[in-house]
Amino acid sequence: MTCKTLFLAVSLTIAGAAAAQAAVERVPFSGGVERGAIMVRTSERKLYLSLGDGTALRYPVAVGKLGKSWQGAAKIDGKYVEPAWSPPAEVKRDNPRMPDLIPPGPNNPMGARALTLAGGEYAIHGTTRKMRASIGTAASYGCIRMFNEDVIDLFDRVSVGATVYVTP
């Protein structure tokens, strides 16, 4: 590897890390929700974590695809680091070759962290490298999908019991 190649590789790595960290923004917020609550605005493809001072942290997300999105409120009932994933029946029906259990790792669609929502149907979670391009689109079966670096940041900031509001 030449010095020029090494410099380029290091520069691209630093630029990529900076871009990844820039995905979350502190923004003015008047969502009318309590400090620590999460609001997902599906039409914006954004998740807001209320800081309770008229601002929020805003993250880009993927939301449910046509016919799979939902609205309402739910509580975070679990926090998991690098969870295994069992595809729901609907996902298995659409992808019959999918295994019954996907262990933690680079092919697990739950990514680095998962915040499960009461009712057991949906979660806010990370993603695989292959699915990163879905962030900012309507692509999931109803879950809220985030970049891994963003879901790690959110995971560290929220508590079990926090309310998640999903709005149009």
C-alpha positions in Angstrom: 0.0 0.0 0.0 1.5 3.3 -1.0 1.4 6.4 1.2 -1.2 8.0 -1.1 -3.4 4.9 -0.9 -3.1 4.8 2.9 -3.9 8.5 3.1 -7.0 8.0 0.9 -8.2 5.0 3.0 -7.7 6.9 6.3 -9.4 10.0 4.8 -12.4 8.0 3.6 -12.7 6.2 7.0 -12.7 9.6 8.8 -15.2 11.1 6.4 -17.4 8.1 6.7 -17.3 8.2 10.5 -18.1 11.9 10.5 -21.0 11.4 8.1 -22.3 8.6 10.4 -22.2 10.8 13.4 -23.9 13.6 11.6 -27.1 11.6 11.0 -28.4 12.7 14.4 -29.2 16.4 14.8 -30.5 18.5 17.7 -33.5 20.5 16.4 -36.3 22.7 17.7 -39.2 20.5 18.7 -42.8 21.2 19.8 -44.2 17.7 19.6 -46.2 18.1 22.8 -44.7 15.0 24.3 -42.8 14.4 27.6 -39.1 14.4 28.0 -37.6 11.1 27.0 -40.6 10.2 24.7 -40.0 9.2 21.1 -42.1 10.5 18.2 -41.8 8.9 14.8 -43.2 10.9 11.9 -43.6 8.4 9.2 -44.2 10.9 6.4 -40.9 12.6 7.3 -39.0 9.3 7.8 -37.7 10.8 11.1 -37.6 9.8 14.7 -37.5 12.5 17.4 -36.3 12.0 21.0 -37.8 14.8 23.1 -35.3 16.5 25.3 -38.1 18.3 27.2 -36.6 21.8 26.6 -38.2 22.6 23.2 -35.6 20.6 21.3 -35.2 17.0 20.3 -32.7 14.7 18.8 -33.7 13.9 15.2 -32.6 10.6 13.5 -33.4 9.4 10.0 -35.3 6.1 9.9 -37.0 3.6 7.6 -40.7 3.0 8.4 -43.3 0.4 7.4 -43.8 0.0 3.7 -47.2 0.5 2.1 -49.7 -1.6 4.0 -47.3 -2.3 6.8 -47.1 1.0 8.5 -49.0 1.8 11.7 -49.9 4.7 14.0 -50.5 5.0 17.7 -48.6 4.8 21.0 -46.6 2.0 22.6 -44.2 1.7 25.4 -40.6 0.4 25.2 -40.8 -3.0 27.0 -37.3 -4.3 26.3 -33.7 -3.2 25.4 -31.4 -5.7 23.7 -27.8 -5.6 22.6 -27.1 -7.5 19.4 -30.3 -9.6 19.6 -31.0 -12.8 17.7 -34.1 -12.5 15.5 -37.0 -14.8 14.8 -38.8 -13.7 11.7 -42.6 -13.2 12.2 -45.0 -15.5 10.3 -45.7 -12.7 7.7 -42.0 -12.3 6.9 -41.5 -16.1 6.7 -44.5 -16.3 4.3 -42.9 -13.7 2.0 -39.5 -15.3 2.4 -39.9 -19.0 3.0 -36.2 -19.8 2.8 -35.5 -17.5 5.7 -34.2 -19.4 8.8 -36.4 -19.6 11.9 -33.7 -17.9 13.9 -31.0 -15.5 12.8 -28.2 -15.2 15.4 -26.5 -11.9 16.2 -24.0 -10.8 13.6 -23.7 -9.0 10.3 -26.7 -10.7 8.6 -29.1 -10.1 11.4 -31.7 -7.4 10.4 -32.1 -6.2 14.0 -28.5 -4.8 13.9 -26.6 -3.6 16.9 -29.5 -2.8 19.2 -33.3 -3.3 19.5 -35.9 -1.5 21.6 -39.0 -3.7 21.6 -42.4 -2.2 21.8 -45.2 -3.6 24.1 -47.4 -6.0 22.1 -44.4 -7.8 20.7 -45.1 -7.0 17.1 -42.7 -4.1 16.4 -39.3 -2.7 17.4 -37.0 0.2 16.9 -33.8 -1.5 15.7 -30.6 -1.2 13.8 -29.9 -2.7 10.4 -27.5 -4.7 8.3 -24.8 -3.1 6.1 -26.8 -4.4 3.1 -30.0 -2.6 4.3 -28.5 0.7 5.2 -29.8 2.3 2.0 -33.3 1.7 3.2 -33.0 4.4 5.9 -35.1 7.3 4.8 -37.6 5.1 2.9 -40.8 3.1 3.6 -39.2 -0.4 3.6 -40.0 -2.4 6.7 -42.8 -4.7 7.9 -43.7 -2.0 10.5 -40.6 -1.8 12.5 -38.6 1.5 12.8 -35.2 0.8 11.3 -32.2 3.0 12.1 -28.5 3.2 11.3 -26.6 1.1 13.8 -24.7 4.0 15.1 -27.9 5.9 15.6 -29.8 3.1 17.4 -26.8 2.7 19.7 -27.0 6.4 20.6 -30.8 6.2 21.1 -30.5 3.0 23.1 -28.2 4.7 25.6 -30.6 7.6 26.0 -33.9 5.9 26.5 -35.4 3.8 29.2 -37.8 0.8 29.4 -41.2 2.4 29.8 -40.6 5.3 27.5 -43.5 6.1 25.2 -43.2 5.9 21.5 -45.7 7.8 19.4 -46.0 6.9 15.7 -47.8 9.5 13.6 -48.4 10.0 9.9 
